[in-house]
């Protein structure tokens, strides 16, 4: 889903490795069919950020009881990710390190009810790089919320994925128009290597 995003790009900027964090959204077994094609790009992005000393934070979408299903229960019915099931676990292919933070969430946003904003501010983070799945749901919602909370947002074009190319492209267009700088793993590698 990494087709040319340059046609949407309105603004150009590279993240500052000193004030950035990488968010890896919901790379869980539940989404493996969508996520597997972007494993090379997302692992390249993760490793690039680690080499540049950029913290990596993972999110994990899960529901613990019907009380936390909210609108997702109505919208998706029985297709929710239940905590404690194999589907709820992060995909081993992404290579999360034990010391890297995992933020649990039960809605599309990585910020709602998770204290992620407070953690990022405590770390001195000013910029977030968004990767993961699904481009048009959890990635887009998290990116939009980061923007309105005052973070500069960088949205990966090749380390995000969703159920269709049309939905992926629509999000890239929206992100570039009003919320985020579009980047890919090669752009990040070049930017961070030149700053080291």
Steps between C-alpha positions, in 0.01 A plus 500: 500500500801724454394644168623848421388745763686796349183610319339573839801660664437869566774563756841346560680461828706231670452396862745620760648185658560685828128570554330213314338173594397212274147370556443146372124462493327164556742264321312203645421149384138604442620722214769268363352471150503880468829550686725234344562691174641798695726299734817590302417873505389508861802305629729727296328803655524353852869419459573840345337672797684282750835585334409870525412454873133577433274325752264238356154461655257227396124504539288191550127514437305270733171468683483360852122484545174603329511816712784637285355410159318835463426597139751250363276222629208642307708568190703177478276258691688182584818602318667661802846417633460337842789536744678176580434340161773426244344764272567767763876437510752709311639328192841350584635609161513865609764418761379703795765523770404430859589852615278666238169634626169344395193720536171313521196663345138402432405748230650639179702767680833431664434800725149446640516363853865388471705787648712491185498879473634540854770239440613670180512842664698357795749362245534841332343373179380762252465282190342161431564266210195282437530146361290183520143394426236588401595808300149645491384407849746482790798658321298790363310559824819494705672737255210745503487495880876555522466802272217660700697436820788706364738234370660531156393186313689294243292229335665202334378414153672161474491384864122534531238276344128438488240281329508678163727724295215748455460549877879524543528770232204695641671519839830612346314777319327611822817483705701706251225759466448582865683289755836345417818503298516188285816288526619155402773280645762619246427865583540426871825307444647788300385762749626318807831389349578861406426616856727242667 
